[in-house]
Amino acid sequence: MDDPVLLTGAGGRVGQAILSGIGDAHEWRLLDREPLSSDRLPVGLDEGDVVVADVTDDAAMAEAMAGVGAVVHLAGDPRPEAPWNSVLENNIDGTQTVFEAAVEAGVEKVAFASSNHAVSAYETDARTPEMYRTDDDYHLDGSELPRPGNLYGVSKAAGETLGRYYHDAAGLSVVCVRIGNLTEDHPPRNYERGQAMWLSYRDCAHLFDRCIRANYGYEIVYGISDNERKYYSIDRAKEALGYEPKDDSAEYTLAGDPREES
């Protein structure tokens, strides 16, 4: 994409994973509610290139959107235990502000960071822990209705619905990425659920690169690596976006250590 890409929440873990992997692949406009130090910025950018603003600020978002071709919207309260007043303001109102500003500015596409928590209540006592294992055939593919397990998940389900609305009402291309468990260098340690939904840093960067480059209408995809033991299907991410993940939690022990090659 020739036009700049606006990355909200650039200082967070997902934003840093994206920038560490594809920081030199696009012209970025970074936005965060706090200034970012130089060690958290791609080569060629400095602290003055970061828009310090809150995504709930209509005027600030309108200014940040000017001339942008795509948006990767990550900003919000990331806590699964976040209270309603916080997710309402930061995650729901903030996401609506981002979508509205994108449409008003004529932005082509928005990649919205949804979450596994938007569907975590599908993990019932009757299904777990078997659904985290390779011999279980239960899969979610993005076509199912949201079933959040906490108020944070409710806010992400609301964001997906806002994306659907702005696609239908304004023609905005929207992809909602239900992000799994993002960790660097190795899968979550001694956490079977986390290993089934592991997303490596390099696969995260590649996935959002495809969100920026691919052509789509409205999509919900799962953001995990190509794990042997998974209950989220990544078929739609492959088909709609051209996602080609490289990592697999099965290459590590449950303790998170690389398995020795036979």
Steps between C-alpha positions, in 0.01 A plus 500: 500500500635840398305705755594501869364236736363628829584266789307578818628362828847480345673469836311188608614143465321431170616831356858427595479152347376654175767769491779258587406283203383743230618837626683561173221372274262796518490872562363517851308759694514384860249597765505431871364674806857520638824612328715214370873480562734460203570133578133421432495664157593364156818623336441838342244622753560702816290611793371798301337265249261357761153648534429517873122487527206305637284308253189642668601852388298574183714794388830323562389192309375706207840670482689169533297344215582769242665341196499149646435196278448236769458474876613230738294569811646347814441770763276430798499352847658153452416358843268197500379614841446862392184655651204613290567874522847448354408266216200717413713814467828362368396194301148570375481880478865515391447243225191681372701822489771328296255350251311828460820698448623243247181531295502880515863506381438259212722227643487177299526233769515440874648198675339475843670311781230282647578224747455137591299635794219587257433125477655361818168380644495225235765338721252327727585255776365222279740590217818578691779407515438254215437779247857623550642168376577361156255208520198728551314618189315798652594818310386861482542657157373857535151432368363432849329770707704673772482337840713717730620379835556842659418868446824548308377232259166680479682814391687309229177344374356852486801611296439221251138611466607861450730381223211317336288815518765727347567248225131475410413869547813662360683237293799488734710185468528347847681195631456400865787293635414288804849495646609195700781490754788717375843427646853556377759227433295208638137401571345562842667276754304221672172635362319255275233747390761764420704259290190405299445868413863613484585788268872558451638848446605431143164345408325797661701746291439299183126471570453873539718563195250289305213700658660813357575358154208264423169587341186406697154621595415397856681213668542342842815290526696336778846630581703198607804318368471172309485294817449125473279518807248774426126551528492821296502446126735724301359391165316827446811704580687298240226528237395863547832656594771270367624429853792254505605440862835341575484401866340210690481456876545123449865573428533583870440306819218594736767680701570715194841356414589410139469129431821332398509400135484126453 
